[in-house]
Amino acid sequence: MRWRSGCLALLSAAMATTALYHPRNALATKAEGYKSSLLALGRFDEFGVSEPAASGPRAQGNQLIWLLLQQKTGSSDVYVQSNVLAPGGSTGWHSHPGNSLIIVTAGTVTNYEDHDPACTPHVYKTGMAFVDPGGDHIHILRNEGTVEAKTIAVQLIPANAAQRIDVADPGNCRF
């Protein structure tokens, strides 16, 4: 009986820890008309990349100096994903533990962010790209057009972390 009580206590503690780690999963919004396929997955060890302004492109007139700085402690996983949204489809509200570079390869996607009380649409058409900074950044992508929309996403996240974290509708958009 003592062993069973100890196991139940450990199981309860583990469940509580899981619930605290992903408290919004139970109320997550559902992706609809959305399909994601993994194209490639790789692992990077710790790294630091910097392109200082002195060795990169310089400012000319009103142009800004191009600057790249990225440093990761510990291992990181890099995912290359192909995403397809049917007309009227959406990813559901979600976040990622790291940043994503997203390229629209067909159609049009509209990005909405949880922190925007006005629910401002950010529209991206074929050939356009945008960055999802990840972390606490919660968003939803929707295909509000009449043709299929496609994106390629390159995600850099901590090794072995959940690639996507589904979250509840923040209530700022009325769709």
C-alpha positions in Angstrom: 0.0 0.0 0.0 2.9 2.4 0.8 4.3 1.9 -2.8 1.0 2.6 -4.4 0.5 5.8 -2.3 4.0 7.0 -3.3 3.4 6.3 -7.0 0.1 8.1 -6.9 1.8 11.1 -5.2 4.5 11.1 -7.9 1.9 10.8 -10.6 -0.2 13.7 -9.1 2.9 15.8 -8.8 3.9 15.1 -12.5 0.4 15.9 -13.7 0.4 19.2 -11.7 3.8 20.1 -13.2 2.5 19.4 -16.7 -0.7 21.4 -16.1 1.4 24.3 -14.9 3.8 24.1 -17.9 1.0 24.2 -20.5 -2.0 25.8 -18.7 -3.8 26.9 -21.8 -3.8 23.6 -23.7 -7.1 22.5 -22.3 -8.9 25.5 -23.9 -6.9 25.5 -27.1 -8.5 26.7 -30.4 -8.7 24.1 -33.2 -6.9 24.4 -36.5 -9.2 24.0 -39.4 -8.4 23.5 -43.1 -4.7 23.4 -42.1 -2.1 20.8 -42.9 1.6 21.0 -41.9 4.3 18.6 -43.2 7.8 18.3 -41.9 10.4 18.8 -44.8 13.6 18.7 -42.7 14.8 18.6 -39.1 18.3 19.2 -37.9 20.1 20.0 -34.6 22.6 22.8 -33.9 24.9 22.9 -30.9 25.4 26.2 -29.1 26.3 29.0 -31.5 26.7 32.7 -32.0 26.4 34.5 -35.3 27.1 38.2 -35.7 27.5 40.3 -38.8 28.7 43.6 -37.4 27.8 46.8 -39.2 31.5 47.4 -40.0 31.8 44.3 -42.2 28.2 44.3 -43.6 26.4 46.6 -45.9 26.8 50.3 -45.0 24.2 53.0 -44.8 23.7 54.9 -48.0 21.3 57.8 -48.0 18.2 56.7 -46.1 19.1 53.0 -46.2 19.7 51.2 -42.9 22.7 49.2 -42.1 22.0 45.4 -42.3 22.8 43.8 -39.0 22.4 40.2 -37.8 22.9 39.0 -34.3 21.8 35.6 -33.0 23.1 33.6 -30.1 21.8 30.3 -28.7 22.8 28.6 -25.5 22.4 24.9 -25.5 21.3 22.8 -28.5 18.5 24.0 -30.9 16.3 22.1 -33.3 15.7 23.7 -36.7 12.5 22.6 -38.5 11.5 23.3 -42.1 7.8 23.0 -42.5 5.4 23.1 -45.4 2.0 24.5 -44.4 -1.2 24.5 -46.5 -4.3 26.5 -45.6 -7.6 25.8 -47.5 -9.8 28.8 -48.2 -11.4 29.7 -44.9 -8.7 27.6 -43.0 -6.7 28.7 -40.0 -3.9 27.5 -37.8 -5.8 28.1 -34.6 -4.2 30.4 -31.9 -0.8 29.2 -31.0 2.8 30.1 -30.1 6.3 28.6 -30.6 9.1 28.5 -28.1 11.5 30.0 -30.7 11.4 32.2 -33.7 10.1 31.3 -37.2 10.9 32.8 -40.6 7.8 32.4 -42.8 7.6 32.7 -46.6 4.3 32.7 -48.4 4.7 30.5 -51.5 1.1 30.6 -52.8 -2.1 32.6 -52.1 -2.5 35.0 -49.2 -2.3 34.5 -45.4 -3.5 36.9 -42.8 -1.8 37.1 -39.4 -3.5 38.3 -36.3 -1.8 38.8 -32.9 -3.2 38.3 -29.4 -1.8 41.5 -28.0 -3.5 43.7 -30.5 -6.9 44.9 -29.1 -7.9 46.2 -32.6 -7.2 42.8 -34.2 -5.3 44.4 -37.0 -4.9 42.1 -40.0 -1.4 41.7 -41.4 -1.7 40.4 -44.9 1.1 38.5 -46.7 0.9 37.5 -50.3 2.9 35.2 -52.5 6.6 36.1 -52.3 6.3 38.0 -49.0 7.9 36.9 -45.8 7.5 37.7 -42.1 9.0 36.8 -38.7 7.2 35.2 -35.8 9.4 36.0 -32.8 8.1 33.1 -30.8 8.2 33.0 -27.0 5.1 34.7 -25.6 4.0 35.9 -29.0 0.6 34.3 -29.7 -0.9 34.5 -33.2 -3.2 32.9 -35.7 -2.8 32.6 -39.5 -5.9 32.5 -41.6 -6.6 32.1 -45.3 -9.3 34.6 -45.9 -9.0 34.2 -49.7 -10.7 31.9 -52.2 -7.6 29.9 -53.2 -5.3 27.6 -51.3 -2.5 29.4 -49.4 0.9 27.8 -48.8 3.9 28.8 -46.6 7.3 27.5 -45.8 8.4 28.0 -42.2 11.9 27.7 -40.8 11.8 27.4 -37.0 14.7 27.6 -34.6 13.6 26.3 -31.1 15.3 24.9 -28.0 16.2 21.2 -28.5 13.4 18.7 -27.6 10.9 21.5 -26.9 7.4 21.3 -28.2 7.4 22.8 -31.7 4.0 24.4 -31.3 2.0 25.4 -28.3 -1.8 25.6 -28.9 -3.5 28.3 -26.8 -7.0 29.5 -26.1 -8.7 32.3 -28.1 -7.5 35.5 -26.5 -10.8 37.1 -27.4 -9.5 40.2 -29.2 -10.7 39.1 -32.6 -14.4 38.5 -33.6 -14.1 35.7 -36.2 
